[in-house]
Amino acid sequence: MKCRHCQTQLQHVFLDLGHAPLPSAFLSEAQLHAPETTFPLKIFVCHACWLVQTEDYPAADELFSSDYPYFSSTSQGWLRHAKAYCEKVINMLHLTRDSFVIEVASNDGYLLKNFVAMGIPCLGIEPTATADAAEQIGVPVLREFFSAATAVRLAANGQRADLICGNNVYAHVPDINDFTLGLRIVLKPGGTVNLEFPHLKNMIAQNQFDIAHHEHFSYPSLTAVGRIFEKAGLRVFDLEELPTQGGSLRIYGCDKADSRKTTPAVAAMLAEEDRLGVQDLGLYKAFQQKADKVKNDFLAFLIEQKRAGKSIAAYGAAGKGNTLLNYAGLKHDLISFICDAAASKQNKFMPGSHIPVLHPAELAKRKPDWVVILPWNIAAEVMQQHEQIKTWGANFVVAVPELKVLA
């Protein structure tokens, strides 16, 4: 296996989580008795360019099929985040009705609807059926995976963008060089690229091993992204650190020849990553033991509560939850059910663990003693929405970055 960016032979394992099914392969009741396909979930680090990346097995069209179940608008916090971003970037870049915005992986229109409301022309690029929801609220969508070939067609059609944005897509890209080249091709002179992605720095520092799953082909650091951008003729000129997804980077990119100066924030983050050791193999070789501790502590907690006669449910049928459940080998004997607000997941079963996914109203009906919040990055939102569990004496708990009962 070679590095997806620099083609160096990959030799160094960062994390090995065994075999797991695809995170979005939710099962119907009829499928529970059929053989289930799993793939190795092993992550490497390239010692030449330091891109952290998953060993390739499933293809992108298997992962993001027509029945892909993730809808961004399910989270009210994420909708607020997207709206605040749009307001900020419209003012920052002086976007008007004469501008053009492209969002790559536009999902259900959660973000671009804000540009539509402001009368700013835009286009979403989205291969999954979530595009149906976007079109229903007036967001125009091109239904395909974004690539350099896509960008060439759009540019030839006069659709070069003043702003290209992509939230939580960069890690999902199998051919990261082709994707990044496409950003440059479809970028208007003087235009800006905004990409937001979970930051490798936080994954390592906060034991966030559960963000590893087959839909994530890469786990970007600024160090690696800077090299990928440079090869494509782009430059990172500014960035922001964000609390989303457990700690993300929002990078601002432009053509390499753009006159905008690179801000001190870029050099500061590169220096911080260097101090952390992102270019030191020792940092990566120590991570497996941290992941194992999280898993073992979680298992010990669940077994202890079961022996005490307590009932346990979970909230959030997210990709990171599937990673944790399958690595720990959990089934419904320890976690009875999982609630999720997305109708596309309800009345199905989690891949691998086969734990049923139910409507959130089931919490009040079944009154579990414990509710494990699997998407720990939105724990505050979940606790606020379901604070009624306190009325029957239940408690929330998270397993990542460490086992913690939430008050």
LINRABEL-V244701 format. One record per run of one state. SS is the DSSP state (H for helix, E for strand, - for the rest). FROM is the first residue (numbers start at 1). LEN is the number of residues. Records with the same first field share a line. If there is no record, write none. Layout:
SS=FROM-LEN / FROM-LEN
//
This chain:
-=1-1 / 3-6 / 10-2 / 21-6 / 28-1 / 34-5 / 46-6 / 55-5 / 64-8 / 75-1 / 94-7 / 105-7 / 118-4 / 126-5 / 137-4 / 143-5 / 157-4 / 168-2 / 173-3 / 186-1 / 199-1 / 206-3 / 212-6 / 220-2 / 233-1 / 243-1 / 247-1 / 256-8 / 277-4 / 286-1 / 308-4 / 316-3 / 329-8 / 340-8 / 350-6 / 359-3 / 367-3 / 374-2 / 386-1 / 393-2 / 399-5 / 407-1
E=2-1 / 9-1 / 12-9 / 27-1 / 39-7 / 52-3 / 101-4 / 122-4 / 141-2 / 161-7 / 187-12 / 218-2 / 234-9 / 248-8 / 312-4 / 337-3 / 348-2 / 356-3 / 370-4 / 395-4 / 404-3
H=29-5 / 60-4 / 72-3 / 76-18 / 112-6 / 131-6 / 148-9 / 170-3 / 176-10 / 200-6 / 209-3 / 222-11 / 244-3 / 264-13 / 281-5 / 287-21 / 319-10 / 362-5 / 376-10 / 387-6
//
